[in-house]
């Protein structure tokens, strides 16, 4: 709403939890007020990964690669990226699955279906806990701040010219994407029928 309703919001408005930093996607998760929750999520995610591996393989004879990933100091669990090419915890929150992690798990399970189930449970936990422990409290704090500034839901929902243009653009984009997907499905379906697509 800050970008679409600039008349309602002060452009210098800081994070509603720490009140010191600008609120960006990364800051929502790296805010000092999120650290304890992130640590809980990381430890539960590692536990869930181990648990799911055991459920789907009945083995705890972990490979060295898995043992490295189970270490909370592994770069996967870092809240900040050490480089642009390094995978880190926010990438999990974004839903990105590193091919390295998939390969390590699949080398252990030797079954793509089980690997996918393990990763699905792992990501479900991350998404659920991130929402419950960080996103919802952040939204509650934002709503409380809005109410203290007399910003009401009806004010946020008033249509601005920007909002009307954005909705029109969204409808056009959805139409185009639907056409592209339909074309792709028809083309690939035809290729499958001909035995040209694997």
C-alpha positions as CSV (number, residue, x, y, z in Angstrom):
1,X,0.0,0.0,0.0
2,X,2.9,2.4,0.6
3,X,3.7,2.5,-3.1
4,X,0.1,2.5,-4.4
5,X,-1.3,4.9,-1.8
6,X,1.5,7.5,-1.3
7,X,-0.9,10.1,0.0
8,X,-1.7,7.9,3.0
9,X,1.8,7.0,4.0
10,X,4.9,9.0,4.9
11,X,7.6,8.0,2.6
12,X,10.1,8.0,5.5
13,X,8.0,5.4,7.4
14,X,10.4,2.9,9.0
15,X,9.9,-0.8,9.9
16,X,6.9,-0.9,12.3
17,X,8.8,-3.3,14.6
18,X,12.3,-1.9,15.0
19,X,11.4,1.7,14.0
20,X,14.9,2.3,12.7
21,X,15.3,0.6,9.2
22,X,13.4,1.0,6.0
23,X,11.1,-1.9,5.5
24,X,12.1,-4.0,2.5
25,X,11.4,-7.7,1.8
26,X,14.8,-8.6,3.2
27,X,14.4,-6.4,6.3
28,X,11.1,-8.1,7.2
29,X,13.1,-11.3,7.8
30,X,16.4,-9.8,9.0
31,X,14.9,-7.2,11.4
32,X,16.4,-7.6,14.9
33,X,12.8,-8.3,16.0
34,X,12.9,-11.4,13.7
35,X,16.1,-13.0,14.9
36,X,14.6,-15.2,17.6
37,X,11.9,-16.5,15.3
38,X,14.4,-17.2,12.5
39,X,16.5,-19.2,14.9
40,X,13.4,-21.3,15.9
41,X,12.5,-21.8,12.2
42,X,16.0,-22.9,11.3
43,X,16.2,-25.4,14.1
44,X,12.7,-26.8,13.4
45,X,13.5,-26.9,9.6
46,X,16.7,-29.0,10.3
47,X,14.7,-31.3,12.6
48,X,12.0,-31.7,10.0
49,X,14.5,-32.5,7.3
50,X,16.1,-35.2,9.5
51,X,12.6,-36.6,10.4
52,X,11.4,-36.7,6.8
53,X,14.6,-38.4,5.7
54,X,14.0,-41.1,8.3
55,X,10.3,-41.4,7.5
56,X,11.1,-42.0,3.8
57,X,14.2,-44.1,4.1
58,X,14.2,-45.7,7.6
59,X,17.9,-44.7,7.8
60,X,19.9,-42.3,9.9
61,X,23.2,-43.2,8.4
62,X,23.7,-39.7,7.1
63,X,26.2,-38.9,4.3
64,X,28.8,-36.2,5.0
65,X,27.0,-33.8,2.8
66,X,23.8,-34.2,4.8
67,X,25.7,-33.9,8.1
68,X,27.1,-30.6,6.8
69,X,23.6,-29.3,5.9
70,X,22.3,-30.3,9.4
71,X,24.9,-28.0,11.0
72,X,23.1,-24.7,11.9
73,X,26.2,-22.8,10.9
74,X,25.9,-24.1,7.3
75,X,25.5,-21.1,4.9
76,X,22.0,-22.4,4.0
77,X,20.8,-21.2,7.4
78,X,22.5,-17.8,7.4
79,X,20.2,-14.9,7.4
80,X,22.5,-12.8,5.3
81,X,24.2,-13.8,2.1
82,X,28.0,-13.9,2.0
83,X,28.0,-13.4,-1.7
84,X,25.6,-12.9,-4.6
85,X,26.1,-16.6,-5.7
86,X,25.6,-18.1,-2.2
87,X,22.3,-19.6,-1.3
88,X,21.0,-18.5,2.1
89,X,18.0,-18.8,4.4
90,X,15.9,-16.1,2.7
91,X,16.0,-18.1,-0.5
92,X,14.2,-20.9,1.3
93,X,11.5,-18.4,2.4
94,X,11.2,-17.3,-1.2
95,X,10.5,-20.9,-2.2
96,X,13.8,-21.5,-4.0
97,X,15.1,-25.1,-4.0
98,X,18.8,-25.2,-4.5
99,X,19.7,-28.0,-6.9
100,X,22.6,-28.9,-4.6
101,X,20.1,-29.7,-1.8
102,X,17.9,-31.7,-4.1
103,X,20.9,-33.8,-5.3
104,X,22.2,-34.4,-1.8
105,X,18.8,-35.6,-0.6
106,X,18.1,-37.6,-3.8
107,X,21.5,-39.3,-3.5
108,X,20.4,-40.4,0.0
109,X,16.9,-41.5,-0.9
110,X,17.6,-42.7,-4.4
111,X,14.0,-41.9,-5.2
112,X,12.9,-38.6,-6.8
113,X,9.3,-39.0,-5.5
114,X,10.5,-39.4,-1.9
115,X,12.9,-36.5,-2.3
116,X,10.1,-34.3,-3.5
117,X,7.9,-35.3,-0.6
118,X,10.7,-34.6,1.9
119,X,11.3,-31.1,0.3
120,X,7.5,-30.4,0.3
121,X,7.2,-31.1,4.0
122,X,10.4,-29.1,4.7
123,X,9.1,-26.1,2.7
124,X,5.6,-26.3,4.2
125,X,7.2,-26.0,7.7
126,X,9.3,-23.0,6.7
127,X,6.3,-21.2,5.1
128,X,4.0,-22.0,7.9
129,X,6.4,-20.9,10.7
130,X,7.6,-17.8,8.7
131,X,4.0,-16.7,8.4
132,X,3.0,-17.5,12.0
133,X,6.1,-16.2,13.7
134,X,7.2,-13.3,11.5
135,X,4.7,-12.2,8.8
136,X,1.5,-12.1,10.9
137,X,3.1,-10.3,13.9
138,X,4.6,-7.8,11.4
139,X,1.1,-7.2,9.8
140,X,-0.4,-6.8,13.3
141,X,2.2,-4.2,14.1
142,X,1.6,-2.4,10.8
143,X,-2.2,-2.3,11.4
144,X,-1.7,-1.0,14.9
145,X,0.6,1.8,13.6
146,X,-2.0,2.6,10.8
147,X,-4.8,2.8,13.4
148,X,-2.6,5.1,15.6
149,X,-2.2,7.4,12.5
150,X,-6.0,7.2,11.8
151,X,-5.4,5.3,8.5
152,X,-8.5,3.1,8.1
153,X,-9.2,0.1,5.8
154,X,-11.7,2.2,3.7
155,X,-9.0,4.8,3.1
156,X,-6.6,2.1,1.8
157,X,-9.3,0.7,-0.5
158,X,-10.3,4.0,-2.2
159,X,-9.5,3.7,-5.8
160,X,-6.8,5.9,-7.1
161,X,-6.0,6.4,-10.8
162,X,-2.8,4.3,-10.1
163,X,-5.0,1.5,-8.7
164,X,-7.3,1.5,-11.7
165,X,-4.4,1.5,-14.1
166,X,-2.7,-1.3,-12.2
167,X,-5.9,-3.4,-12.2
168,X,-6.2,-2.9,-16.0
169,X,-2.6,-3.9,-16.6
170,X,-3.0,-6.9,-14.4
171,X,-6.1,-8.1,-16.4
172,X,-4.1,-7.6,-19.7
173,X,-1.1,-9.5,-18.3
174,X,-3.3,-12.4,-17.1
175,X,-4.9,-12.6,-20.5
176,X,-1.5,-12.7,-22.2
177,X,-0.1,-15.3,-19.8
178,X,-3.1,-17.5,-20.2
179,X,-2.6,-17.3,-24.0
180,X,1.1,-18.2,-23.7
181,X,0.4,-21.1,-21.4
182,X,-2.4,-22.4,-23.7
183,X,-0.1,-22.2,-26.7
184,X,2.7,-24.0,-24.7
185,X,0.3,-26.8,-23.6
186,X,-1.1,-27.3,-27.1
187,X,2.3,-27.3,-28.7
188,X,3.9,-29.7,-26.1
189,X,0.8,-31.9,-26.0
190,X,1.1,-32.3,-29.8
191,X,4.8,-33.0,-29.4
192,X,4.1,-35.7,-26.8
193,X,1.5,-37.3,-29.1
194,X,4.2,-37.4,-31.8
195,X,6.8,-38.8,-29.4
196,X,9.0,-35.8,-29.9
197,X,8.9,-34.5,-26.3
198,X,10.4,-36.4,-23.3
